[in-house]
Amino acid sequence: MPRRAPTPKRTAPRPTPPSRRKPLVPLSAVRAYLVAQAEVVAPEDIRTLLTQVDTIRRKAKLDMVQHPRFHRQVDVALELLVDHTAGECPQIPLYTVSLLAAALFYFIEPMDLIPDFIPRIGLTDDALMLELACQLGAAGLDRYCTFKSIATDGVFGKPGATARRRS
């Protein structure tokens, strides 16, 4: 009886590397959601948001290690919203104001795309939302930082990318 050729071993397919996987939620969908939420922000909504400043700052501090820029962006966004509500910066486009407010509303909501109670990744989507708000409203945010002589370190893009000291 002739010997059979050995059957080749079947190996499990290799998993796709993370860099080649399609995201579950495309960035364009996140951006569209943020813009849609910003379009419905009213002045009274911002005043309501500002009643939670201490809670927002405390929650942002918890995520300083995972998303170091996030805390800085929250501080600048809150400062801009406080000044806007007080009428101290009328030259800032309402588009920028509403984008930042929408991102902060998203941040204070614990049950969002990635629920906030999940350790180490729960605030990742919140950081992304605020990062997008800062990018989309960059012109107004930059104008505000210039007006208030605020350093933009850690506010835009990669740390130090557009950082400069206002004087």
C-alpha positions in Angstrom: 0.0 0.0 0.0 1.5 3.3 -1.0 2.2 5.9 1.7 0.0 9.0 1.7 1.6 12.4 1.6 1.3 14.0 4.9 -1.7 16.3 5.2 -0.5 19.9 5.6 -1.3 21.3 9.0 -4.1 23.9 8.9 -3.2 27.0 10.8 -5.5 29.6 12.0 -5.6 32.7 9.9 -3.4 35.4 11.3 -5.3 38.3 12.9 -5.3 41.6 11.1 -2.8 44.0 12.6 -4.5 46.8 14.5 -3.1 49.4 12.0 -5.1 47.7 9.2 -8.4 47.2 10.9 -11.3 49.4 10.0 -12.5 51.4 12.9 -15.9 50.5 14.4 -17.0 54.1 14.2 -15.3 56.2 11.4 -13.9 59.5 12.3 -16.2 61.2 9.8 -19.2 59.9 11.8 -17.8 61.2 15.1 -17.2 64.6 13.4 -20.7 64.7 12.0 -22.1 63.9 15.4 -20.1 66.7 17.1 -21.2 69.2 14.5 -24.8 68.1 14.7 -24.8 68.5 18.5 -23.0 71.9 18.2 -25.8 73.2 15.9 -28.4 72.8 18.7 -26.5 74.3 21.6 -28.3 77.3 23.0 -26.9 80.1 25.3 -29.0 78.7 28.2 -27.4 75.3 27.6 -24.0 76.8 28.1 -25.0 78.5 31.4 -26.3 75.1 32.5 -23.1 73.4 31.6 -21.1 76.0 33.5 -22.9 75.0 36.7 -20.9 71.8 36.6 -17.4 73.4 36.1 -15.9 71.8 39.3 -17.2 68.3 38.3 -15.8 68.7 34.8 -12.4 69.8 36.0 -12.3 67.0 38.6 -13.2 64.4 36.0 -10.7 65.7 33.5 -7.9 65.4 36.1 -8.5 61.7 36.4 -7.5 61.2 32.8 -4.2 63.2 32.7 -2.0 60.1 32.3 -3.9 58.5 29.4 -4.6 61.7 27.5 -2.2 64.5 28.7 -3.6 67.2 26.4 -7.2 66.6 27.5 -6.9 68.3 30.8 -5.4 71.4 29.2 -8.1 71.5 26.5 -10.8 71.2 29.1 -9.3 74.1 31.1 -9.1 76.4 28.0 -12.6 75.4 26.8 -14.1 76.1 30.2 -12.3 79.5 30.4 -13.6 80.4 26.9 -17.2 79.4 27.8 -17.1 81.4 31.1 -15.8 84.5 29.3 -18.3 84.1 26.5 -21.2 83.8 28.9 -20.0 86.9 30.7 -19.8 88.8 27.4 -16.1 89.3 27.7 -15.1 87.8 24.3 -17.6 88.8 21.6 -15.1 88.4 18.9 -15.0 84.5 19.2 -17.2 82.8 16.6 -20.3 81.1 18.0 -19.3 78.0 16.0 -16.2 77.6 18.2 -18.2 78.2 21.4 -20.9 75.7 20.4 -18.3 73.0 19.4 -16.5 73.3 22.7 -19.8 73.2 24.6 -21.0 70.2 22.7 -17.8 68.4 23.4 -18.0 69.2 27.1 -21.6 68.0 27.2 -20.4 64.7 25.7 -17.7 64.5 28.3 -20.1 64.8 31.3 -22.3 62.1 29.9 -21.1 58.8 31.5 -22.8 56.5 29.0 -21.5 57.4 25.6 -19.7 55.5 22.8 -17.2 54.1 25.3 -18.8 54.1 28.8 -16.7 56.2 31.2 -16.5 53.6 33.9 -14.3 51.3 31.8 -10.8 51.5 33.2 -8.1 53.1 31.1 -10.2 53.5 27.9 -13.5 55.0 29.2 -12.5 58.6 28.5 -10.8 58.0 25.1 -13.9 58.9 23.1 -14.4 62.0 25.3 -10.8 63.1 24.6 -11.3 62.5 20.9 -14.5 64.6 20.9 -12.7 67.5 22.6 -9.7 67.1 20.3 -12.0 67.3 17.3 -13.8 70.4 18.7 -10.4 72.1 19.2 -9.4 71.3 15.6 -12.7 72.3 14.0 -12.9 75.5 16.1 -9.1 76.2 15.9 -9.5 79.7 14.3 -11.8 80.9 17.1 -9.8 79.1 19.8 -6.6 80.6 18.6 -8.2 84.1 18.5 -9.4 83.6 22.1 -5.9 82.5 23.2 -4.4 85.5 21.6 -7.0 87.9 23.1 -6.4 86.4 26.6 -2.6 85.9 26.2 -3.0 82.2 26.9 -0.2 79.9 25.9 -1.5 77.3 23.4 0.8 74.5 24.6 -1.2 71.3 24.6 -4.4 72.8 23.1 -3.9 72.1 19.4 -2.8 68.9 17.7 0.4 67.3 18.8 2.0 68.8 21.9 4.1 71.7 20.9 3.0 71.6 17.2 1.5 75.1 17.2 2.5 76.0 20.7 3.6 79.6 21.3 3.5 82.0 24.2 1.2 84.9 23.8 2.4 88.2 25.0 
